[in-house]
Amino acid sequence: MKSKIPLYFYPTQIVFVDDNPEFLNTLSLAFSAQFNVKSFDNTDTALKYLNEYQREATLVANDEKPKPQGDSDAWVKKVLTHQNIRRFDELRIKEVSVLVVDYSMPTMNGIEFCEKIKNSAIKKILLTGYATPSEAVRAFNNNTIHYYLKKNDENMLQELEDAIHQLQHAYFNELSSSLKTEAIDSGTPFFADPKLARYFEETCESLGVSEYYYLTNPSRFELRTRDNKTFSCVIYTEEDIQEHTQILQEEGASDELCKAVMSRNFIPLFNTADGFYEPGLENAILNIHPATHIQGIVNYYCAIICDTPAAVTPSVKAPTGVLH
């Protein structure tokens, strides 16, 4: 179970390299339904693809990132925009996050292959058949590889699937970690609360989410499913609820709306510039949604809201209630 939530996630490529075409075909059949797979049975071709056609992935280019001066809150909002987080949108499905490579190959072994990869962000899994444990351990300890397992293990395919999921998650956490440090209050447990991460992971699994992006105003994730439906996962803390309640009262919102938000059984998602209530909103009561309470390091109030007009909420519901 994951303990952190990256700022974003999308279906990057998983590259398999093995000189045995039959084994590559087995891997493709096993994983192509759930992963974006590309396979190579030639190490030179694979290296050229990884080193010449792949970019060093960064969340926001240094020359495009707003400078942290003046109104720091405005800077945070600029950095965490949909456009910045998704600046490589068209290339995202060609981006390699995880490499799975066989150890025993004719021109070079898997460890030597990994040493030649220029992009340090790519996570590497070594499949060992003939490599001694000491070779694999040494490569793991010096960060040449990030995981290794034996090809002839009975549960190899399941272990490999789990490892790919784990390393994909680590890939996106590392890409977004610097921006979190710069743009998110270090005292906020939002992205590193295991209970909230568990809720978010189970929600994504139940909805069939293939990619997501963090947005502000209010704090939420845009979720995209494999069948092209979109949802918002809105997440409020006690501080957010209190701030919304205060603005509702100051702006003369109806008692019904104020009481619903104050009860914490519902949370709002207003279609306004800053995400808060504004006088004159028509049918404002329709902008509140049933909340799920997550008791983590702090209290969270979450709602899953369907954004696609023609979409119908799936029969498999997102987790509800307090997670322990």
C-alpha positions in Angstrom: 0.0 0.0 0.0 1.4 3.4 -1.0 2.1 6.0 1.6 2.5 9.1 -0.6 0.5 10.8 -3.4 2.4 12.2 -6.3 1.3 15.5 -7.8 0.5 13.7 -11.0 0.5 10.3 -12.8 0.0 9.2 -16.4 0.6 6.0 -18.5 4.3 6.1 -19.1 6.0 3.4 -21.1 7.4 0.2 -19.5 10.3 -1.0 -21.7 11.3 -4.7 -21.7 14.7 -5.8 -23.1 15.6 -9.4 -23.6 17.4 -11.3 -26.4 14.7 -14.0 -26.3 11.7 -13.0 -28.5 9.5 -15.8 -27.0 10.1 -14.5 -23.5 9.4 -10.9 -24.6 6.1 -12.1 -26.2 5.2 -13.7 -22.9 5.8 -10.5 -21.0 3.8 -8.5 -23.6 0.9 -10.8 -23.4 1.0 -10.6 -19.6 1.3 -6.9 -19.2 0.1 -5.0 -22.3 -3.5 -4.9 -21.1 -2.6 -2.8 -18.0 0.7 -1.1 -19.0 2.0 0.9 -21.9 4.6 -1.7 -23.1 7.4 -1.4 -25.6 9.8 -4.4 -26.2 13.3 -4.8 -27.6 15.3 -8.0 -28.4 18.4 -6.0 -29.4 20.4 -4.0 -26.8 21.8 -1.5 -29.3 18.3 -0.5 -30.6 17.0 -0.4 -27.0 19.8 1.9 -25.9 19.4 4.2 -28.8 15.7 4.5 -28.0 16.3 5.2 -24.3 19.2 7.6 -24.8 18.4 9.4 -28.0 14.7 9.5 -28.1 13.9 10.0 -24.5 14.0 13.3 -22.6 15.1 13.9 -19.1 11.6 14.3 -17.5 11.1 17.4 -15.3 7.8 18.7 -14.0 8.4 22.3 -15.0 11.3 23.6 -17.0 13.6 25.9 -15.0 13.2 28.8 -17.4 9.4 28.5 -17.3 8.8 28.2 -13.6 7.6 31.5 -12.0 10.0 33.1 -9.6 9.1 32.9 -5.8 8.8 36.6 -5.2 6.0 39.0 -4.1 2.8 37.2 -3.3 3.9 33.7 -2.4 0.4 32.3 -2.6 0.0 33.7 -6.1 3.3 32.0 -7.0 2.1 28.7 -5.7 -1.1 28.9 -7.7 0.9 29.7 -10.9 3.3 26.8 -10.3 0.5 24.3 -9.6 -1.5 25.0 -12.7 -2.8 22.3 -15.0 -0.7 23.7 -17.8 2.6 23.5 -16.0 2.0 20.0 -14.6 1.0 18.7 -18.0 3.5 20.7 -20.1 4.7 17.4 -21.8 1.1 16.2 -22.4 1.6 15.1 -26.0 4.8 13.1 -25.1 3.6 11.6 -21.9 2.7 8.2 -23.3 6.2 7.9 -24.9 8.0 8.7 -21.6 9.8 5.7 -20.1 9.4 5.3 -16.3 10.5 1.7 -15.8 12.9 -0.6 -17.6 12.8 -4.4 -17.2 16.0 -6.0 -18.5 17.4 -9.5 -18.6 20.8 -10.1 -17.1 22.2 -12.7 -19.6 22.4 -11.2 -23.1 25.0 -11.8 -25.8 26.6 -8.3 -26.4 26.3 -7.0 -22.8 24.7 -8.1 -19.6 21.7 -6.4 -18.0 23.8 -4.6 -15.4 26.2 -3.2 -18.1 23.1 -2.2 -20.1 21.7 -0.2 -17.2 25.0 1.5 -16.6 24.8 3.0 -20.2 21.4 4.6 -19.6 21.7 8.4 -19.4 18.3 9.2 -17.9 18.8 8.7 -14.2 15.0 9.0 -13.5 14.2 5.7 -15.2 13.6 2.9 -12.7 15.4 -0.4 -13.5 14.4 -4.0 -12.8 16.9 -6.7 -13.5 15.7 -10.3 -14.3 18.3 -12.7 -13.2 18.8 -16.2 -14.5 22.5 -16.6 -14.3 23.6 -13.6 -12.3 24.9 -14.4 -8.9 23.1 -12.8 -6.0 26.3 -10.7 -5.2 26.3 -9.1 -8.6 22.6 -8.1 -8.4 23.0 -6.9 -4.8 26.1 -4.9 -5.7 24.2 -3.3 -8.6 21.2 -2.6 -6.3 23.4 -1.0 -3.6 25.2 1.4 -6.1 21.8 2.4 -7.6 22.5 0.9 -11.0 19.2 -1.1 -10.6 16.3 -0.6 -8.3 14.9 -4.1 -8.1 15.9 -7.6 -9.1 14.1 -11.0 -9.2 14.7 -14.4 -10.7 13.1 -15.3 -14.0 12.5 -18.9 -13.0 10.6 -18.1 -9.7 7.1 -19.6 -9.7 5.5 -16.2 -8.9 7.8 -14.1 -11.1 5.0 -12.5 -13.2 3.1 -11.4 -10.2 6.2 -10.1 -8.4 7.2 -8.3 -11.6 3.8 -6.6 -11.8 4.0 -5.5 -8.2 7.5 -4.1 -8.7 6.5 -2.2 -11.8 3.6 -0.6 -10.0 5.8 0.3 -7.1 8.6 1.8 -9.2 6.1 3.8 -11.4 4.8 5.3 -8.3 8.3 6.1 -7.0 9.2 7.6 -10.4 6.3 10.2 -10.2 7.0 10.9 -6.5 10.6 11.8 -7.3 9.6 14.0 -10.2 7.1 16.0 -8.2 9.1 16.0 -4.9 11.1 19.2 -5.6 7.9 21.1 -6.6 6.2 19.9 -3.5 9.1 21.3 -1.4 8.9 24.6 -3.1 5.1 25.1 -3.4 3.5 23.1 -0.6 3.6 24.1 3.1 6.1 21.7 4.7 3.8 21.4 7.7 0.9 20.1 5.6 0.6 16.3 5.6 -1.6 16.3 2.5 0.7 14.4 0.2 2.4 12.1 2.7 -0.4 10.9 4.9 -0.7 7.0 4.6 -4.4 7.0 5.4 -5.2 9.6 2.8 -2.9 7.9 0.3 -4.8 4.6 0.9 -8.2 6.3 0.3 -6.8 7.9 -2.9 -5.3 4.7 -4.2 -8.5 2.6 -3.5 -10.6 5.4 -5.2 -8.4 5.3 -8.3 -8.6 1.5 -8.5 -12.4 1.4 -8.0 -12.9 4.0 -10.8 -10.3 2.6 -13.2 -8.2 5.7 -13.2 -5.3 5.7 -15.6 -4.0 9.2 -15.0 -4.5 12.1 -12.6 -3.3 15.7 -12.0 -3.3 17.9 -8.9 -5.1 21.2 -9.2 -5.7 24.1 -6.8 -8.7 26.3 -6.0 -9.7 24.1 -4.3 -7.2 21.3 -3.6 -8.3 18.4 -5.8 -7.1 15.9 -8.3 -8.5 15.6 -11.8 -9.0 11.9 -12.4 -9.2 10.3 -15.9 -10.4 6.8 -16.3 -9.5 4.2 -18.9 -12.9 4.7 -20.6 -12.3 8.5 -20.8 -14.5 9.6 -18.0 -13.3 12.4 -15.8 -13.8 13.0 -12.1 -12.7 15.4 -9.4 -11.4 14.1 -6.1 -11.8 17.1 -3.8 -9.9 17.0 -0.5 -10.5 19.5 2.3 -9.0 19.8 5.8 -10.7 21.3 8.8 -9.0 24.6 8.0 -10.6 24.5 4.5 -14.0 23.8 5.9 -13.7 26.6 8.4 -12.5 29.0 5.6 -15.4 28.1 3.4 -17.9 28.4 6.3 -16.6 31.9 7.1 -16.9 33.1 3.5 -20.4 31.6 3.2 -21.6 33.5 6.2 -19.8 36.7 5.2 -21.3 36.6 1.7 -24.9 35.9 2.9 -25.3 32.3 1.7 -28.5 30.5 2.7 -28.7 28.9 6.1 -29.3 25.6 4.3 -26.0 25.9 2.5 -24.1 27.0 5.5 -25.4 24.3 7.7 -24.6 21.6 5.1 -21.0 22.6 4.9 -20.7 23.2 8.7 -22.0 19.6 9.3 -19.0 18.3 7.3 -21.3 15.8 5.7 -21.0 17.8 2.5 -18.2 19.8 0.9 -18.5 22.4 -1.8 -17.0 22.7 -5.3 -18.0 26.1 -6.6 -17.3 27.0 -10.2 -15.7 30.3 -9.4 -12.2 31.8 -9.9 -11.0 31.0 -6.4 -13.3 28.1 -5.7 -15.2 30.0 -3.0 -18.9 31.0 -2.8 -19.9 34.2 -4.5 -23.2 36.0 -4.0 -25.7 35.5 -6.9 -24.6 31.9 -7.7 -27.7 30.2 -9.1 -28.7 26.9 -7.4 -25.6 27.1 -5.1 -26.9 24.2 -3.1 -26.2 22.0 -6.1 -22.5 22.7 -5.7 -22.1 20.7 -2.5 -21.4 17.0 -2.5 -21.5 14.1 0.0 -18.2 13.9 1.9 -16.2 10.9 3.1 -14.3 11.5 6.3 -10.7 10.2 6.5 -9.1 10.2 9.9 -5.4 10.5 9.1 -2.7 12.7 10.6 -5.5 15.4 10.4 -9.1 15.2 9.4 -9.8 15.1 5.7 -13.2 15.5 4.0 -13.2 14.1 0.4 -15.8 13.9 -2.4 -15.6 12.2 -5.8 -17.5 14.3 -8.4 -18.2 13.2 -11.9 -17.1 15.9 -14.4 -18.1 14.2 -17.6 -21.7 15.2 -18.4 -22.6 11.9 -20.1 -20.9 9.8 -17.5 -22.7 7.8 -14.9 -21.0 7.1 -11.5 -19.7 3.5 -11.6 -21.5 0.8 -9.8 -18.3 0.1 -7.8 -18.3 2.9 -5.3 -15.3 4.7 -4.0 -14.3 3.8 -0.4 -16.4 5.5 2.2 -16.2 5.9 6.0 -13.1 6.2 8.2 -10.1 4.2 7.1 -8.1 2.6 9.9 
